[in-house]
Amino acid sequence: GSSATTRPEGPMGAGEKPCTGQASAVFVIGLVAGTGCVIFSKTLFELKSEGLNGELLPFKPQVFQSWLMFFGMLFALPMYLGTEWLRARKARHDPALKAAMDAEPPVTVKTLLMLGLPAVFDLLSVLLMVAGLMHISASIWMLLRGGGIVFVALMKQFALGDRLTPAMWWGVGFIALAVTMVGLSPMLAEAPAPSEGDAAPAADSSGPLAGIALTIAGTFCQSLQYVYEEKVMAGDVQAPPWLLIGMEGFFGTLLCTLVVYPIAQIAPGPDHGVVESLPNTLLQIEHSQAIQQMALGFCVLVFILNSFSVLVTFMLSSVWHAILDNFRPITIWMCNLYIFHATDGAHGESWNSGSYLQLLGLGVMLYGTAVYNGSVKLPWSPDGENLLGSELFGGAASRMASPALARSPLLTGARLSPLGGAMATSPYAQAGRPALPLADPLLPAGR
């Protein structure tokens, strides 16, 4: 197509796509869904309901939230089946589309089973990050997740052999510094005063530290998943994005139900003697309409977020993709500050002495991400260094922009037909070079 002859433009090396009304709507919905998903998840942990002992207990079922997230991803399978049906129907009267569909690699049982392997990494990362969210604020949690760029960049350099430019290393350093600052900010925050009728909380300075450690461990597991996909699978698995997300949800739901929940029922923990008591969780859900509404809303938002993350990857340029990723921590924090004042402190986040360090960390992370992406030139860098899309690194820098690092290589390297017609590629899929399944796994087959 025409994209094959279009030279990369813009600071991030991706050919700029026009900001149409449809693309703008996708951007806004993706931002709202991404913000709402984290806020709903955190708010669920702040609700209380009557449990097995007849008392009002905090609702903190970390396995249930993980199960709910994967269950929400399951609904991508109907999206996949629907788009394939539309394409097949349109291909009856479109010989070119029919020929293109016939040339696409078939989806086999082996393909579906291979998609279950990354789900193991994803399940572990989700369990760790959901557990981390129980102990820290949503805005800090979201910023810490941004530190996953550091892990993936290091693995791409030393495990996959993708060289980082000197300016990229500076960006990684700034992001690591930002994660450190954000991680230290809860230590400066004042302990919240107990609400009337509640006992004073026991001194637990390890709470925020545990949340930070769990979240960082979760981002590390997620980076392992992405590197595994790129190194082992991306050359062999060519599945449409809707199918990728839906099968991840299928295997995640299956593993949560048949493996994680049985273990959580017998492993020692704080929920009636176990990690999570399923009877207690179900009883709390039954007794609280607010929990039911928030759980349903969370499940719907997970589906919307994953669906629009696919559309964002394919419809927006990498510049707008980076803006969307960097905006989420800001919108989550702003919404939580508003919710705190609107609910008289019942939910959301307050502004405290640690917020100043968190705000500074946010600024450093945005700057570090911009330096890494090549959007901002370091004052001491030579002219032309780290302009993504330059031929110095064979154009590979555009594939290593932070949004590409923050998403599964199987997704960014796939092809999509959002409206049941011609297939489109992500701006992070490398174009214009021969297919090298292992050495260059982000390149879709057949290009």
SULMOTA-V709897 format. One record per residue. SS is DSSP state (H for helix, E for strand, C for the rest). NEAR is the number of other ideal C-beta (glycine too) atoms within 10 Angstrom. Layout:
ss,near
SS,NEAR
SS,NEAR
This chain:
ss,near
C,10
H,6
H,14
H,8
H,8
C,13
C,9
C,21
C,13
C,18
C,19
C,28
C,26
C,27
C,17
C,16
C,16
C,6
C,12
C,10
H,7
H,11
H,17
H,12
H,13
H,23
H,21
H,12
H,16
H,27
H,20
H,16
H,19
H,23
H,24
H,21
H,24
H,24
H,23
H,21
H,23
H,23
H,23
H,22
H,18
H,15
C,17
E,16
E,20
E,15
C,20
C,15
C,10
C,8
C,8
E,12
E,17
E,13
C,23
C,19
C,27
H,24
H,23
H,22
H,24
H,26
H,21
H,20
H,26
H,24
H,18
H,24
H,26
C,19
C,19
H,24
H,16
H,12
H,20
H,19
H,13
H,12
H,20
H,17
H,11
H,14
H,22
H,13
H,11
H,17
H,18
C,9
C,8
C,15
H,9
H,9
H,19
H,15
H,10
H,18
H,16
H,9
H,8
C,15
C,13
C,7
C,17
C,10
H,7
H,10
H,17
H,15
H,11
H,18
H,23
H,15
H,16
H,26
H,22
H,16
H,18
H,24
H,25
H,20
H,23
H,23
H,20
H,22
H,24
H,23
H,22
H,25
H,26
C,21
C,21
C,25
C,25
H,24
H,29
H,30
H,26
H,25
H,27
H,28
H,23
C,25
C,22
H,24
H,28
H,24
H,21
H,27
H,23
H,16
H,20
H,23
H,16
H,10
C,14
C,15
C,9
C,18
C,13
C,20
C,20
H,12
H,22
H,24
H,16
H,18
H,28
H,23
H,14
H,21
H,25
H,19
H,15
H,26
H,26
H,13
H,19
H,29
H,24
H,15
H,27
H,21
H,12
H,13
C,19
C,9
C,11
C,10
C,10
C,10
C,8
C,5
C,5
C,8
C,6
C,8
C,11
C,6
C,8
C,11
C,10
H,10
H,15
H,21
H,15
H,16
H,23
H,23
H,17
H,22
H,29
H,21
H,16
H,24
H,24
H,19
H,21
H,24
H,24
H,18
H,24
H,27
H,19
H,18
H,24
H,26
H,17
H,15
H,21
C,25
C,19
C,14
C,23
C,19
C,23
C,23
H,29
H,25
H,22
H,23
H,28
H,23
H,25
H,25
H,24
H,21
H,22
H,25
H,21
H,14
H,20
H,22
H,14
H,9
H,12
H,20
H,18
H,11
H,12
H,22
H,16
H,10
C,11
E,7
E,14
E,10
E,20
C,13
C,10
E,16
C,19
C,21
C,20
H,16
H,11
H,20
H,24
H,13
H,18
H,24
H,16
H,12
H,14
C,18
H,10
H,13
H,20
H,13
H,11
H,20
H,21
H,13
H,16
H,22
H,19
H,16
H,22
H,24
H,23
H,19
H,23
H,25
H,23
H,22
H,22
H,24
H,19
H,24
H,26
H,25
H,23
C,25
C,19
H,30
H,22
H,23
H,29
H,25
H,15
H,20
H,22
H,18
H,16
H,20
H,26
H,16
H,18
H,25
H,24
H,13
H,20
H,22
H,16
H,12
H,18
H,16
H,11
H,12
C,12
C,7
C,14
C,12
C,15
C,22
C,23
C,14
C,14
C,16
H,10
H,19
H,20
H,12
H,18
H,27
H,16
H,14
H,24
H,24
H,12
H,19
H,25
H,20
H,17
H,25
H,25
H,19
H,23
H,31
H,29
C,25
C,21
C,18
C,17
C,14
C,5
C,8
C,16
C,10
C,6
C,9
C,16
C,27
C,20
C,26
C,22
C,17
H,7
H,14
H,19
C,12
C,18
H,18
H,26
H,25
H,29
H,26
C,29
H,26
H,27
H,27
H,24
C,22
C,19
C,23
H,26
H,25
H,24
H,28
C,29
C,26
E,21
E,19
C,22
C,18
C,11
C,16
C,15
C,14
C,19
E,17
E,20
C,28
C,30
C,25
C,22
C,21
C,18
C,13
C,12
C,7
C,14
C,11
C,13
C,12
C,10
C,19
C,24
C,21
C,22
C,20
C,15
C,12
C,16
